[in-house]
Amino acid sequence: MSQLNIVQIGSSTGGDAASDFFACYEEFIGLGILIDASPESVEATEEYYKNNFPTSLHEDRLIYSNYAIVADPLISEIQLFRPEGQPTSEYSSVFKSHVDAHRAGHHKDAVPVLVPATTLKKVVDKYKLSRIDRLYLDAEGMDADILLSLDLSSMTIPYIVFEHGHTDGPFSRNEKWKNLLNLFWSNDYQVFLTLTRALQFDYNAWAIRKDFLSCFNIGVPVIDQSGNRATMDGVPILDVRTPHCESLTVFRTEKNNFNVEKYLDLI
């Protein structure tokens, strides 16, 4: 039986949407590649999975990798900026401006450290992945560059979750955001935005290939004051809150929201 290949760029310290998915679908996981630019974050991620998952997953089917994922294949090292004294900070970024813009969350100066860098394409080639079933991307300002570097016509990635709030700089969406939407739409993806518990936009967006949409329970469309489905920049807005988890701000990974058997039949 075919199994799932999961790639996460920006694993931080674990305990997130990717680990939720591993917990729900552990028996279907073939390979998980968990990548972070900070070596300390990679160590913390590995420790998290060691403490919370069976050896048959965290040792046999998960790979923990220390790289900054970049768009340029000629870059092999890059400066990573981190709040001083916080090597596993979720705000770490290859852009100093990104760390500075989040200063309210850490109150520290950005300190650079040189880290190894590679591209997602090289990761795919290294591990001979015929497809990435789920790509979790949280690269703190680098998401759009990474995605725009991909040839989605030659790569099979049915589901992508990425941070859309910083495509054109901290808290900014502009030309790269528009280019990203065009990339997805031209490759037959449907893009969705979601609302948080406070009915504000979550920074995560989903891109799902249309031929796999039937495998997902994607949530409830938001209706605007005119009675029409709400959109932003042509992207549908979904309310993904549930009675059991009102604060959920990423794609729901409970068993009843993803039909893994149907998905594997379609692959």
N, C-alpha and C positions, 0 to 999 in steps of 0.2 A: 504494500500500500504506500502511496506517495505520502511524504511527510512535509511539514511546514519549515521553511527557512525564514527566520526572523532576524532583522538587522536593526540595531538601535544606535543612533549617533547622538551622543550626549547622555550617557547612562547615569551620570552624577554619582549617587550613592545607592542606587536601587530603590525599591519600594515605590513604583510608579505604574503607569499604564502597561508598560511592557511586562513587568513582573506579574501584574494582575492577569495578563493574557497567558503567561507561562503557567500560572497556577490553575487556570481554568482548562487549559488544553495541553497539559504536560505530556499526555500520552501520544499526542499528534506531532510533537516537536521533533524535527530531525536535526536542526542546527540553529543555534542562536549566537549571533556575534554582537557583543556588547562593547561599544567603543566610546572612549572619552579622551579628551586632549590632556587632562590632568592625570599624571601617574598616581597621585594619591586617591583620586576618584575611582580609578580602575581598581585599586586595592580595596577600597571601601565597597565597591560593587561586588567584587568577588566574595568578600566577607559576608555581605548581605545574603547572597544566594547560597553560600555554604551554610549559613545559619537557618535558612528558611525553606530550602528545597532539598529533595533527595539527591544523594550522590549520583544516581543514574542520570540526573539532569545537569547539576551544576559542575560536575567533573567530566562527564562523558559527552555532553551535547552542547555545552556553552563554551564560548571562546571569549576571553577578556582581553581587549586590545587597546593599547595606549597610542592613539594617533589623534591629531587634529585633522578632520576631514576638510579638504579644500577643493576648489574648482580647478586649479591649475596643476596639471600633472608634472610640471617642472619643479614644483616646490616640494622639498623633502624635509625642511624644518621651518618652523614659524614661531614667532613670539606669541605666547599666551598670557593675557593679562588677568590677574586674580586679585581680589581684595587682600590686602596685607594680612598675613596670619590666618587666612582662610583658604587653604589649598584645594578644598573640595567644594568651594562655593558654587552655587547654581548660577551665579552671575558671571563666571569666568568666560572670557571671550577673546578671540584674536583681535577684536577691536577695543582699544582703550576707551573710546567714546561710549561704548555699550556699558562697560563696567561703571564709568563715571555717571552715566545717566540713571543707573540703579543704586546710586550711593545711599539713598534713603533706606535701602534694604540691608546695607552692610556697614555704612559709616566708616569705610576704610579707603586708603589710597590704593590705586591700582599698581600692582608690582608685576613686571614681566618675567617670564621664564621661557627658555627655549625648549620646544617640544617637537617630536617627530611629526611629519605631516604626510598625508597620502590622499588619494581620491577614492570616491566610492567605486568607481569603475575598477580600480586596482584591487580593491577588497573583493569585488565580485570575481575577478580573474584569479586572484590568489586562492580562493576557496572553491573555485569551479562551480559557482552557483548558477544553476540553470534559470533560476528565478528568485526573487525576494517576495515572499508571500505578504509580509508586513514590514514596512519601513517606518520606524519611529524616529523622527528627526527633531532635535532641539539643540541647535548649534549656536544659540545666543548671537543672532545677527548674521549668521552665515547661511541660514537655511535656503534663502532664495538663490544665492550663488551656487550652492551645491546642486539644487534641483535644476537650475537652468543649464548646468553643465552636462546633464544627462541626455542621452538619446533614448527617449521613452518608446520610440518606434522599434527599437531593437532589444530593449530590456523589458522583462515581464515583472511588473511591480503592481499588482492589483489594488493594494491599499497603502496609502501614504498619509501619515499624520505629521503635520509640520507647524512651526510657529510662524504665523502670518503677521504678527504685530510689529516686526522689526525688519521687514524686507528691504526698506530703503533708508536704514539708519534707525536709531533708537526711537521706538514708538511712532514709526513713520511707514506709510504705505504709499508708493508712487509708481514710477515707471517699472521697477523690477516686479512689483506686485501685478501690474497689468501684463507684463511679459510672461509671468508665471501662469496666470490664468489662461492666456493664449496657448501656452505650452500644453497645459492640461486639456483644454477644450479641443485642441487640434489633434490630440492623441486619444480622444474618446473617453475622457474622464469626466465625472461629475464632481464638482467641488462644493463643499458645505462649510458654513460657519455655524458656530454654536453659541448658545447663551449660558451664562453662569447662573448660580442661584439668585444673584442680585439683578438678574435680567440685563446684564452687561455682556459685551462680547468677550468670549474666552480667546486667549491668544492662539489656541490650537485650531487649525483647519484640517479638514479631511479631503483627500482626493481619492475617489474610488472609481475604478474602471467600470464603465456602464455594463459590460457583459458579466460582471460579478455582483451587481447591485442586489440581485434577488437573494444573495446569501446573507445579507445584512438587514437587521432591524435598525434603521437609521435614526429613529426619533420622530417627533411631531413637528410639522412645519409651523412656523410662526405666522400668524395672520396680522396684517397691518390694519390701520384704522379704516381703510377703504374696503376691507373684507377680502383683500388679495393676499397671496403668499408673499411674505416679506423677503426682500433681497437687498444685498449691498454689492454694488459693482457687478450686478447680474448673478451673484452667488446666493443661493437659497440659505435662509437662516433657520436653524432647527433648535427646538427646545428638547434637550436630552435629559432633563431632570426626571427622576423617578420618585415615587413615594418613599422608597427605601433608601434613596441616596440623593437627596436634593442638592447637595453641593457638588455633584459630579460634573467635572468640566472637561473630560476627555471622552473619547468614544467608549461606550459601555462594552465591557467584555464578559458579562455574565453569559452562562451557557445558552440562555434563551434568546440572545441577541446576535449570535453568529452561528450559522448552520455550517459547521466545519465539514460534515460529511458531504453535503451538497457542493460545497466549495471544491473539495478534493476531487469530486466527480467531474467538475467543469475544467479543472486544470489539465 
